[in-house]
């Protein structure tokens, strides 16, 4: 492994500098001991080899040896290698040859010529082993010193964790007695293995390291991983790939190189190279079976895991598992994160453990995690909904499909609250892949359709609703079919092709109430269905069904003239949510209740808004917090605090929109409406040009903007185009259409248009216009009526209207609208 650019080792500048300093001290006449430690593949040998090369260039004699991982290796084997190499350089007249030969003979158990055969010689080592060892150590030391008198010497001992104890004792002796000689000893060993309580060399190497310059190597950082991958593969990896490789390898250079080679040759990064797997396996083999079992459970849990969850799955007392994980941490396989949480140093360790399980064993272990959490209330917060859903899914047939479905749906809802829409969709689809009864499946299909309605595609929404309708018919449940019909009616813009929402409403009406009158409108049939489902839910004390019906009533009645009813409906939704402990629904009901009160001109909207914002910010659901920030910005602009509004909108825009979202236009729409309110018409036009066809009502907004600019020709042209196209707008957008009709009449001055606009708006005097569920507050109705009356020459009515609009704005603290009414 040579992770270099030229002579520089990637990511090892500081460790290399420490070894260079030791070499510099050597050439200046002072020896020492340096120990380089770290896990397998971390780059110990590479670093030491670079230091040895530098020592050679400075004139030092470098003697290298490696310890052998074999029970057949003789004692002192690394020192035998050192002295044999030393002998090659001792053919000078200084007398070093004699010292080297004596040292080598002592190591090999040989005796110089003329010695031996005296009584007691054969038993000397057995009778006085300490003295014999001393003599041997002294002979080796003398040999090294003899050569060092004439030339600096560097002795490199690689893989000391495999050394025999006698060799380490010799290292202790020779370093202690040559401190002021030109002798530098450099050793490498795996500290995690040696420092575990079971390693035979722990009592020898740990004290030795305290007297040495110790260089501990850890994983490379991301930038260095990128550089090493580039060097190995010959091409530069992307940032996401670097992050993934760094996470899986922990920055271990050997692991990174092996992964980079797989990426270069096969395009793979999620496969474990055989050499890496062998290294990991050898490290695991150093551990006891209980520790490996705890790590296997942890591998099933994931890259990061909780001590208590491992204990529940093993099962074993937490204190015992804590000791096991402590041993794994000492072996540098996991790292403690605090609070009882741990993380794998390399994901390759986790993958090796996980891949070692048979498929059925994996499923059983994932199911075991779910059951362990279900058994222990203390583990309720240890795993996130997404993690529990993962275990439920991977458990397969080992887990009850009903329980698996519950966990997947919980995770889907949680992900939606976190604005992780793609993740939410994935959980819903997995839940639908499980076997189940028709009615629960219908509800799942409707939830998924509701989520996809906001991000598309429309064909998928239609397919889900069509399947839901078929299942409802199969279940022969009129109530469930009605729920599908009401959902399809609310999502009608997304179901215009194969699924006829109007026919489905009539079918549901026929099944739940009776044969509908052919002359009645679909809207009136929907109202009857909602009333019927509300009644059934109240009689059956079914709060979930009641909440669905109340929301259906709220959404289908949106528009001018319905604010009072919606204020009552949202109040009841909130009451039902509170008694069921549904905090999320309670907050959304409050969010829409403030809109209804504002439409009514009730200053109490401020109290409801404050309640929603406070509740959303107390929670940890990003979707709610973002909605609260957006609402705060809308009202800040409404009240004349543009600086605060800009801060709020900037915060909202800092969150990425879900891919393919058909609501991605909303923040643009809000900014457009605020720009118009503050008279910045040119900026509003520029924004519309930027959004383009990304807004579903782009032509409507362009026409309103032209009216604000005072361009009669453009207003007439755009309005005529909308009318000629037969455009219809959802109820949530209808207030903007009424605004345009009033402004178009005011700009044009046509008496007929003025009369039509007045007739449409007059029933709503004293109210405010709010579109898109409160995202666009389009001003007091009296303001637009006054503009129409002024254009029509009805001056007294116009003055009365502007006065009423000013007073309404002052009551609500809407300074910009108050100013507009006075102009």
C-alpha positions in Angstrom: 0.0 0.0 0.0 1.7 3.2 -1.1 -0.8 6.1 -0.7 1.5 8.9 -1.9 1.8 11.8 -4.2 5.6 11.9 -4.9 7.3 11.6 -1.5 4.3 12.8 0.6 2.1 10.3 2.3 -1.6 11.3 1.9 -3.0 12.6 5.2 0.0 11.8 7.3 1.8 15.1 7.4 2.0 15.4 11.2 2.9 11.7 12.0 5.6 11.9 9.3 7.0 15.0 10.8 7.3 13.3 14.2 9.3 10.4 12.7 11.5 12.9 10.7 12.3 14.6 14.0 13.4 11.3 15.5 15.6 10.6 12.5 17.1 14.1 12.8 17.9 13.5 16.5 19.6 10.2 15.5 21.9 11.9 13.0 22.7 14.5 15.7 23.9 11.8 18.0 20.9 10.9 20.1 19.0 7.6 19.8 15.5 6.6 21.0 12.4 4.6 20.5 9.4 5.4 18.3 6.3 3.2 18.2 3.7 3.6 15.5 0.3 2.2 16.4 -3.0 1.7 14.7 -5.4 -0.8 13.3 -4.7 -3.1 10.3 -4.4 -1.2 7.0 -4.2 2.2 8.7 -0.7 2.8 7.1 1.8 2.0 9.8 4.2 0.2 7.5 3.9 2.8 4.9 4.7 5.6 7.3 7.7 3.8 8.8 9.0 2.8 5.4 9.0 6.5 4.4 10.9 7.4 7.6 13.4 4.6 6.8 14.0 5.9 3.3 14.7 9.3 4.7 17.1 7.8 7.3 19.0 6.0 4.5 19.3 9.3 2.5 20.8 10.9 5.6 23.5 8.2 5.8 22.0 5.9 8.5 22.1 2.1 8.3 18.5 0.8 8.3 17.9 -2.8 9.5 14.4 -4.1 9.1 12.6 -7.1 10.4 9.0 -8.4 10.7 7.4 -10.5 13.3 5.8 -13.7 12.2 2.2 -14.7 13.1 3.0 -18.3 13.6 3.5 -20.6 16.6 6.4 -22.2 14.8 8.5 -19.0 14.8 11.5 -19.3 17.2 12.1 -16.8 20.0 14.0 -13.7 19.0 13.1 -14.3 15.4 12.9 -10.5 14.5 16.2 -9.9 16.2 17.8 -12.8 14.3 16.8 -11.0 11.1 18.2 -7.7 12.4 21.6 -9.2 13.3 21.9 -11.2 10.1 21.4 -8.0 8.1 23.8 -6.2 10.4 26.4 -8.8 9.7 26.5 -7.7 6.1 27.8 -4.3 7.1 30.3 -5.4 9.8 33.3 -6.3 7.6 35.4 -3.4 8.7 38.6 -3.5 10.9 36.8 -1.8 13.8 36.0 -5.0 15.6 32.3 -4.8 14.9 32.3 -8.2 13.1 33.3 -10.0 16.3 30.5 -8.3 18.3 27.9 -9.0 15.7 28.9 -12.7 15.4 28.7 -13.0 19.2 25.3 -11.4 19.3 24.0 -13.6 16.6 25.4 -16.7 18.2 23.8 -15.8 21.5 20.4 -15.4 19.8 20.8 -18.8 18.0 21.9 -20.6 21.1 25.4 -21.3 19.6 28.6 -21.1 21.6 31.9 -19.6 20.3 34.7 -22.0 19.6 36.5 -23.4 22.7 33.6 -22.9 25.1 31.3 -25.6 26.6 31.6 -29.1 28.0 32.4 -27.8 31.5 30.3 -29.2 34.3 27.2 -27.1 34.8 27.3 -25.5 31.4 24.4 -27.6 30.0 22.2 -26.6 32.9 23.1 -22.9 33.1 20.1 -21.6 31.4 17.7 -23.7 33.2 19.3 -23.0 36.5 19.8 -19.3 36.0 17.6 -18.3 33.2 17.7 -14.6 34.2 21.4 -14.4 33.8 21.4 -16.2 30.5 18.8 -13.8 29.1 20.8 -10.9 30.4 23.9 -12.2 28.6 21.9 -12.7 25.4 20.5 -9.1 25.6 23.9 -7.7 26.4 25.5 -9.5 23.4 22.8 -8.1 21.0 23.2 -4.6 22.5 27.0 -4.7 22.1 26.7 -5.7 18.5 24.4 -2.8 17.7 26.5 -0.3 19.6 29.7 -1.5 17.9 28.2 -0.7 14.4 26.6 2.5 15.7 30.0 3.9 16.8 30.8 4.3 13.1 27.3 4.9 11.5 23.8 5.8 12.8 21.6 2.7 12.9 17.8 2.5 12.5 16.2 -0.8 13.6 12.6 -1.2 12.3 10.5 -4.0 13.9 7.2 -4.4 12.1 4.1 -6.1 13.6 5.3 -6.3 17.2 1.8 -7.5 18.2 3.0 -10.9 16.8 6.3 -10.9 18.5 7.3 -13.4 21.1 7.6 -12.1 24.7 11.4 -12.6 24.7 11.8 -10.4 21.7 9.9 -7.6 23.4 11.9 -7.9 26.5 15.1 -7.6 24.4 13.7 -4.5 22.9 13.1 -3.1 26.4 16.7 -3.9 27.3 18.4 -2.6 24.3 16.5 0.7 24.2 17.2 1.3 27.9 20.9 0.8 27.5 21.5 2.7 24.2 19.7 5.9 24.8 22.8 8.0 24.2 24.0 5.9 21.2 23.2 6.6 17.6 20.6 3.9 17.6 16.9 4.5 16.8 14.4 1.8 17.2 11.0 2.1 15.3 8.3 -0.5 16.0 4.7 -0.9 14.7 1.9 -2.8 16.4 -1.9 -2.9 16.6 -2.6 -1.1 19.8 -6.3 -2.1 19.9 -5.3 -5.8 19.9 -2.4 -5.4 22.4 -4.3 -3.2 24.8 -7.1 -5.7 25.2 -6.9 -7.6 28.5 -6.3 -11.0 26.8 -3.2 -10.2 24.7 0.0 -11.8 26.1 2.2 -8.8 25.2 0.1 -6.2 27.0 2.2 -6.2 30.2 5.3 -5.7 28.0 4.3 -3.3 25.2 2.1 -0.9 27.2 4.8 0.1 29.6 7.3 0.3 26.7 5.0 2.7 24.8 5.0 5.1 27.8 8.8 5.6 27.3 8.6 6.0 23.5 7.5 8.6 21.0 4.2 7.1 20.2 2.5 7.9 16.9 -1.1 6.7 16.7 -2.6 6.6 13.3 -6.4 7.1 12.8 -8.6 7.2 9.7 -8.1 9.7 6.9 -10.4 12.7 6.6 -12.8 13.1 3.7 -10.4 15.3 1.6 -7.6 12.7 2.1 -10.0 9.9 1.2 -10.8 11.7 -2.0 -7.1 12.2 -2.8 -6.3 8.6 -2.2 -9.2 7.4 -4.3 -8.0 9.7 -7.1 -4.5 8.3 -6.9 -5.7 4.7 -6.8 -8.5 4.9 -9.5 -6.9 7.5 -11.7 -10.1 9.7 -11.7 -11.7 12.0 -9.2 -14.7 10.8 -7.3 -17.7 12.9 -6.6 -18.4 14.4 -3.2 -21.3 12.0 -2.4 -19.2 9.0 -3.3 -16.3 10.2 -1.1 -18.7 10.7 1.8 -20.1 7.1 1.3 -16.6 5.6 1.1 -15.4 7.6 4.1 -18.4 6.3 6.1 -17.9 2.7 5.1 -14.1 2.6 5.6 -13.7 5.0 8.4 -10.8 6.5 6.4 -8.7 3.3 6.7 -6.2 3.7 3.7 -6.2 0.0 2.9 -10.0 -0.2 2.9 -10.2 3.0 0.8 -7.7 1.7 -1.8 -9.5 -1.7 -2.1 -12.9 0.1 -2.5 -11.4 2.5 -5.0 -10.1 -0.4 -7.1 -13.5 -2.0 -7.1 -15.0 1.4 -8.2 -12.4 1.7 -10.9 -12.8 -1.8 -12.3 -16.4 -2.6 -11.7 -18.1 0.7 -10.7 -19.0 -0.8 -7.3 -18.6 0.8 -3.9 -21.0 -1.3 -1.9 -19.1 -4.6 -2.2 -16.5 -5.7 0.3 -13.2 -6.7 -1.3 -11.9 -10.1 -0.2 -8.7 -8.7 1.3 -10.7 -6.2 3.4 -13.1 -9.0 4.6 -10.2 -11.1 5.7 -8.7 -8.2 7.7 -12.0 -7.5 9.4 -12.5 -11.2 10.1 -9.1 -11.5 11.7 -9.9 -8.5 14.0 -13.2 -10.1 15.0 -11.5 -13.4 15.7 -9.6 -11.6 18.5 -12.8 -11.1 20.4 -14.8 -13.5 22.6 -18.0 -15.1 21.3 -20.3 -13.0 23.5 -18.7 -9.7 22.3 -19.1 -10.9 18.7 -22.7 -11.7 19.3 -23.3 -8.2 20.8 -21.6 -6.7 17.7 -23.7 -8.9 15.4 -26.9 -7.5 17.0 -25.5 -4.1 16.7 -24.8 -4.7 13.0 -28.4 -5.6 12.5 -29.4 -2.4 14.2 -27.3 -0.2 11.9 -24.3 2.0 11.8 -25.2 3.7 15.0 -26.9 1.9 17.8 -28.1 2.1 21.4 -26.7 0.0 24.2 -30.1 -0.7 25.7 -31.5 -2.0 22.5 -28.6 -4.3 22.0 -29.1 -5.6 25.6 -32.8 -6.2 24.9 -32.1 -8.2 21.7 -29.2 -10.3 23.0 -30.8 -10.5 25.7 -28.5 -9.7 28.6 -28.3 -7.1 31.4 -27.3 -3.7 30.2 -24.2 -3.6 32.4 -23.0 -6.8 30.9 -23.6 -5.5 27.3 -21.8 -2.3 28.3 -18.7 -4.3 29.2 -18.9 -6.2 25.9 -19.1 -3.0 23.9 -16.3 -1.6 26.0 -14.1 -4.4 24.8 -15.2 -3.8 21.2 -14.4 -0.1 21.7 -10.9 -1.1 23.0 -10.5 -3.1 19.9 -11.3 0.1 17.8 -14.3 -1.5 16.2 -16.9 0.8 17.7 -16.8 4.3 19.2 -18.9 5.5 22.1 -21.0 8.5 21.3 -22.3 9.3 24.8 -25.6 8.6 26.4 -25.3 4.9 25.8 -25.0 5.2 22.0 -22.2 3.7 19.9 -21.2 3.8 16.3 -19.1 1.4 14.1 -15.7 2.8 13.3 -16.0 1.3 9.8 -19.2 0.4 8.2 -17.2 -2.4 6.6 -17.1 -4.1 10.0 -20.9 -3.9 10.3 -21.3 -5.2 6.8 -19.0 -8.1 7.4 -20.9 -9.1 10.5 -24.3 -8.6 8.7 -23.3 -10.4 5.5 -22.1 -13.4 7.7 -25.7 -14.0 8.6 -27.9 -16.4 6.5 -31.0 -14.8 5.0 -33.4 -16.4 7.4 -31.2 -15.4 10.4 -31.2 -11.8 9.2 -35.0 -11.8 9.0 -35.3 -13.4 12.4 -33.0 -10.8 14.0 -34.8 -7.9 12.4 -38.1 -9.3 13.8 -36.4 -9.7 17.1 -35.5 -6.0 17.2 -39.2 -5.1 16.7 -40.3 -7.5 19.4 -37.7 -6.3 21.8 -38.9 -2.7 21.4 -42.5 -3.8 21.8 -41.7 -5.6 25.0 -39.8 -2.7 26.6 -41.4 0.7 27.1 -38.0 2.1 28.0 -36.9 1.6 24.4 -39.7 3.6 22.9 -37.4 6.5 21.8 -34.3 4.5 21.2 -35.2 3.8 17.6 -36.7 6.3 15.2 -39.9 5.5 13.3 -37.8 5.1 10.2 -35.5 2.6 11.8 -38.3 0.5 13.2 -39.9 0.5 9.8 -36.7 -0.7 8.3 -36.6 -3.7 10.7 -40.2 -4.4 10.1 -39.7 -4.5 6.4 -36.5 -6.6 6.5 -38.2 -9.0 8.9 -40.4 -10.3 6.1 -42.6 -13.2 7.0 -41.0 -13.4 10.5 -43.1 -10.5 11.7 -46.9 -10.1 11.7 -47.8 -8.1 8.6 -50.4 -6.0 10.6 -47.7 -4.9 13.0 -45.2 -4.4 10.1 -47.8 -2.2 8.4 -48.4 -0.1 11.5 -44.7 0.6 11.8 -44.4 1.5 8.1 -47.3 3.9 8.2 -46.0 5.5 11.3 -42.7 6.0 9.6 -44.4 7.4 6.5 -46.3 10.0 8.5 -43.2 10.9 10.4 -41.2 11.4 7.2 -43.9 13.6 5.7 -43.7 15.8 8.8 -40.0 16.0 8.3 -40.6 17.1 4.7 -38.8 13.8 3.6 -41.4 13.1 1.0 -39.6 10.5 -1.0 -38.9 8.6 2.2 -42.6 8.8 3.1 -43.7 7.5 -0.2 -41.3 4.6 0.1 -42.8 3.6 3.5 -46.3 3.8 2.2 -45.5 1.7 -0.8 -43.9 -0.9 1.3 -46.9 -1.0 3.6 -49.1 -1.6 0.5 -46.9 -4.5 -0.5 -47.8 -6.3 2.7 -50.9 -8.6 2.7 -53.9 -7.1 4.4 -57.6 -6.6 4.5 -59.4 -4.3 1.9 -60.6 -1.5 4.2 -57.2 -0.8 5.9 -55.6 -1.0 2.5 -58.1 1.6 1.1 -57.1 4.0 3.8 -53.4 3.5 3.0 -54.1 4.1 -0.7 -55.9 7.4 0.2 -53.1 8.6 2.4 -50.5 7.9 -0.3 -52.8 9.6 -2.9 -53.1 12.6 -0.7 -49.3 12.8 -0.3 -48.7 12.4 -4.0 -51.3 15.0 -4.9 -48.8 17.6 -3.7 -45.8 16.2 -5.6 -47.2 14.3 -8.5 -47.4 12.6 -10.9 -51.2 12.9 -11.5 -51.3 9.5 -13.2 -50.1 7.8 -10.0 -52.7 9.6 -7.9 -55.4 8.4 -10.3 -54.2 4.9 -10.2 -54.2 4.8 -6.4 -57.7 6.2 -6.2 -59.0 3.8 -8.9 -57.5 0.9 -6.9 -59.1 2.3 -3.7 -62.5 2.5 -5.3 -62.2 -1.1 -6.6 -61.3 -2.3 -3.1 -64.1 -0.4 -1.5 -66.6 -2.1 -3.8 -65.0 -5.4 -3.1 -65.4 -4.8 0.6 -69.0 -3.8 0.0 -68.6 -0.9 2.5 -70.6 2.2 1.4 -68.8 4.3 4.0 -65.4 3.4 2.7 -66.6 4.0 -0.9 -67.9 7.4 0.2 -64.5 8.3 1.6 -62.8 7.4 -1.7 -65.4 9.5 -3.6 -64.9 12.5 -1.3 -61.2 12.2 -1.7 -61.4 11.9 -5.4 -63.7 15.0 -5.5 -61.2 17.0 -3.5 -58.4 15.9 -5.7 -60.4 16.3 -8.9 -57.6 18.3 -10.7 -55.4 15.2 -10.5 -58.1 12.7 -11.7 -59.4 13.9 -15.0 -58.7 10.8 -17.2 -59.6 7.3 -16.3 -61.3 8.0 -13.0 -64.5 10.1 -13.2 -64.8 11.7 -9.8 -68.3 12.9 -10.4 -69.5 9.4 -11.3 -67.8 8.0 -8.2 -69.7 10.6 -6.1 -73.0 9.5 -7.6 -72.2 5.9 -7.0 -71.3 6.5 -3.4 -74.4 8.6 -2.9 -76.5 5.7 -4.4 -74.8 3.2 -2.0 -74.9 5.3 1.2 -78.1 7.4 0.8 -80.1 6.4 -2.2 -80.7 7.1 -5.9 -79.6 10.8 -6.5 -81.7 13.3 -8.4 -80.2 13.6 -11.8 -80.8 17.3 -11.8 -78.8 17.9 -8.6 -75.2 19.2 -8.9 -72.3 17.1 -7.8 -71.4 19.8 -5.3 -74.8 19.4 -3.5 -74.4 15.6 -3.5 -71.0 16.0 -1.9 -72.5 18.2 0.8 -75.1 15.5 1.5 -72.4 12.8 1.6 -70.3 14.8 4.1 -73.4 15.3 6.3 -74.2 11.6 6.2 -70.7 10.5 7.0 -70.6 13.0 9.9 -73.8 11.6 11.3 -72.5 8.1 11.0 -69.2 9.0 12.7 -71.0 10.8 15.6 -73.4 7.9 16.2 -70.5 5.4 16.1 -68.2 7.6 18.2 -65.6 7.2 15.4 -63.4 10.3 15.9 -61.1 9.3 13.0 -64.0 9.2 10.6 -65.5 12.4 12.0 -62.2 14.2 11.5 -62.1 13.1 7.9 -65.6 14.3 7.3 -65.0 17.7 8.9 -61.9 18.2 6.9 -63.8 17.3 3.8 -66.4 19.9 4.7 -63.8 22.5 5.4 -61.9 22.0 2.1 -65.0 21.7 -0.2 -66.7 24.8 1.2 -63.7 27.1 0.9 -64.4 30.5 -0.7 -66.0 33.8 0.0 -69.0 33.5 2.3 -68.0 30.4 4.0 -65.5 31.7 6.7 -68.0 31.5 9.5 -68.8 27.9 8.8 -65.1 27.1 8.5 -64.3 28.8 11.8 -66.9 26.5 13.4 -65.6 23.4 11.6 -61.9 24.0 12.5 -62.9 24.6 16.1 -64.6 21.2 16.2 -61.7 19.5 14.4 -59.5 20.9 17.1 -61.7 19.7 19.9 -61.9 16.2 18.5 -58.1 16.2 18.0 -57.5 17.2 21.6 -59.6 14.5 23.1 -57.8 12.0 21.0 -54.3 13.4 21.8 -53.7 14.2 18.1 -51.4 17.2 18.4 -50.7 17.5 14.7 -54.3 17.7 13.7 -55.0 20.2 16.5 -52.2 22.5 15.2 -53.4 22.3 11.6 -57.0 23.1 12.6 -55.7 26.2 14.6 -53.6 27.2 11.5 -56.7 27.3 9.4 -58.9 28.8 12.0 -56.9 32.0 12.1 -57.5 32.3 8.4 -61.2 32.0 8.8 -61.3 34.6 11.6 -59.3 37.0 9.5 -61.7 36.6 6.6 -64.5 37.5 9.1 -62.6 40.6 10.1 -62.2 39.3 13.6 -59.1 40.6 15.4 -59.1 37.3 17.3 -57.2 35.9 14.4 -54.0 37.1 16.2 -54.7 34.9 19.2 -55.2 31.8 17.0 -52.1 32.6 14.9 -50.0 33.0 18.0 -51.3 29.7 19.4 -50.4 27.9 16.2 -46.9 29.4 15.9 -46.1 28.7 19.5 -47.3 25.1 19.3 -45.4 24.4 16.0 -42.2 25.9 17.4 -42.4 23.9 20.6 -42.5 20.7 18.5 -39.8 19.1 16.4 -41.8 18.6 13.2 -40.1 20.5 10.4 -43.3 20.7 8.3 -45.2 22.4 11.1 -42.3 24.7 12.0 -41.9 25.8 8.3 -45.7 26.4 8.1 -45.6 28.5 11.2 -42.7 30.5 9.8 -44.5 31.1 6.5 -47.7 32.2 8.3 -45.7 34.5 10.5 -44.2 36.1 7.4 -47.5 36.5 5.7 -49.0 38.3 8.7 -45.8 40.4 9.2 -46.2 41.7 5.6 -50.0 42.1 6.2 -49.3 44.3 9.2 -46.6 46.3 7.5 -43.4 44.7 9.0 -41.7 43.9 5.7 -38.3 43.3 7.3 -39.6 40.5 9.5 -41.6 39.1 6.6 -38.4 38.9 4.5 -36.6 37.1 7.3 -39.4 34.5 7.5 -39.6 33.9 3.8 -35.8 33.5 3.5 -35.9 30.9 6.2 -38.7 29.0 4.4 -36.9 29.2 1.1 -33.8 27.7 2.7 -35.6 24.4 2.9 -35.5 22.5 -0.4 -38.8 21.8 -2.1 -39.7 18.1 -2.7 -38.8 17.0 -6.1 -41.6 17.3 -8.7 -43.7 19.3 -6.1 -46.7 21.0 -7.7 -46.7 23.2 -4.6 -43.2 24.5 -5.3 -44.8 27.6 -6.6 -46.2 28.6 -3.2 -43.3 30.6 -1.9 -43.1 32.4 -5.2 -46.8 33.2 -5.0 -46.5 34.6 -1.5 -43.6 36.8 -2.6 -45.6 37.9 -5.6 -48.6 38.9 -3.5 -46.4 40.8 -1.0 -44.6 42.7 -3.8 -48.0 43.8 -5.2 -49.2 44.8 -1.8 -46.1 47.1 -1.4 -46.5 48.5 -4.9 -43.4 46.8 -6.3 -45.1 45.9 -9.5 -42.0 45.6 -11.7 -40.4 43.1 -9.3 -43.7 41.2 -9.2 -43.6 40.9 -13.0 -40.0 39.8 -13.0 -40.8 37.1 -10.5 -43.7 35.8 -12.7 -41.3 35.7 -15.6 -38.9 33.7 -13.6 -41.6 31.2 -12.4 -43.1 30.9 -15.8 -45.3 27.9 -16.3 -44.3 26.6 -12.9 -47.4 28.4 -11.4 -50.7 26.6 -12.2 -52.5 29.9 -12.3 -49.8 32.0 -14.0 -52.2 33.8 -16.4 -54.5 34.8 -13.6 -51.6 36.3 -11.7 -50.3 38.1 -14.8 -53.7 39.7 -15.4 -53.9 40.9 -11.7 -50.4 42.3 -12.1 -51.3 44.1 -15.3 -54.3 45.6 -13.4 -52.0 46.8 -10.6 -49.8 48.3 -13.3 -52.8 50.1 -14.8 -52.6 48.6 -18.3 -56.1 48.3 -19.6 -55.2 46.6 -22.9 -53.1 43.9 -21.1 -55.9 43.3 -18.6 -58.6 43.0 -21.2 -56.4 40.6 -23.3 -55.4 38.4 -20.4 -58.9 38.2 -19.0 -60.5 37.5 -22.3 -58.0 34.7 -22.8 -58.8 33.2 -19.4 -62.6 33.3 -20.2 -62.2 32.0 -23.7 -60.2 29.0 -22.4 -63.1 28.2 -20.1 -60.7 28.2 -17.2 -62.1 27.1 -13.8 -60.3 27.6 -10.6 -60.3 25.5 -7.4 -62.3 27.0 -4.6 -59.1 27.9 -2.8 -58.2 30.1 -5.8 -61.6 31.6 -6.5 -61.1 34.7 -4.4 -58.3 35.8 -6.7 -60.6 35.3 -9.7 -63.1 37.6 -8.0 -60.4 40.1 -7.3 -59.4 40.1 -11.0 -63.0 40.6 -12.1 -63.2 43.6 -9.9 -59.9 45.1 -11.0 -60.6 44.4 -14.7 -64.0 46.2 -14.4 -62.3 49.1 -12.6 -59.6 49.4 -15.2 -61.9 49.0 -18.1 -64.8 51.1 -16.7 -67.3 49.0 -18.7 -70.8 49.3 -16.9 -71.7 45.7 -17.7 -68.5 44.4 -16.2 -68.8 46.7 -13.2 -72.4 45.4 -12.6 -71.2 41.8 -12.8 -68.3 42.3 -10.4 -70.5 44.2 -8.0 -73.1 41.5 -8.0 -70.4 38.9 -7.2 -68.8 40.8 -4.4 -71.7 42.7 -2.7 -73.0 39.7 -0.6 -69.6 39.7 1.1 -69.2 43.3 2.3 -67.3 43.5 5.5 -65.3 40.3 4.7 -61.7 39.8 3.6 -60.5 37.8 0.6 -58.1 35.0 1.4 -56.9 32.5 -1.2 -54.8 29.4 -1.2 -55.8 28.5 2.4 -54.5 31.8 3.7 -51.2 32.1 1.7 -52.7 35.0 -0.2 -54.6 37.7 1.7 -56.1 39.7 -1.2 -57.6 42.6 0.8 -61.0 43.6 2.1 -64.0 43.0 -0.2 -65.1 46.7 0.4 -61.8 47.9 -1.2 -62.6 46.1 -4.5 -66.2 47.1 -4.4 -65.2 50.7 -3.9 -62.8 50.5 -6.9 -65.7 49.2 -9.1 -68.1 51.9 -7.8 -65.5 54.6 -8.5 -65.0 53.3 -12.1 -68.8 53.3 -12.5 -69.2 56.8 -11.3 -71.0 55.8 -8.1 -69.0 58.2 -6.0 -70.9 58.1 -2.7 -70.8 54.3 -2.7 -67.1 54.4 -3.5 -66.3 56.8 -0.6 -68.4 54.6 1.7 -66.6 51.5 0.5 -63.1 53.0 0.8 -64.0 54.2 4.3 -65.2 50.7 5.3 -62.1 49.2 3.9 -59.8 51.6 5.8 -61.7 50.8 9.1 -61.5 47.1 8.5 -57.8 47.3 7.9 -57.3 49.4 11.0 -59.2 46.9 13.1 -56.9 44.1 12.0 -53.7 46.2 12.1 -53.2 45.8 8.4 -51.4 49.1 7.7 -50.6 48.5 4.0 -54.2 47.8 3.2 -55.2 50.8 5.3 -52.9 53.0 3.2 -54.3 51.6 0.0 -57.9 52.4 1.1 -56.9 56.0 1.8 -55.1 56.7 -1.5 
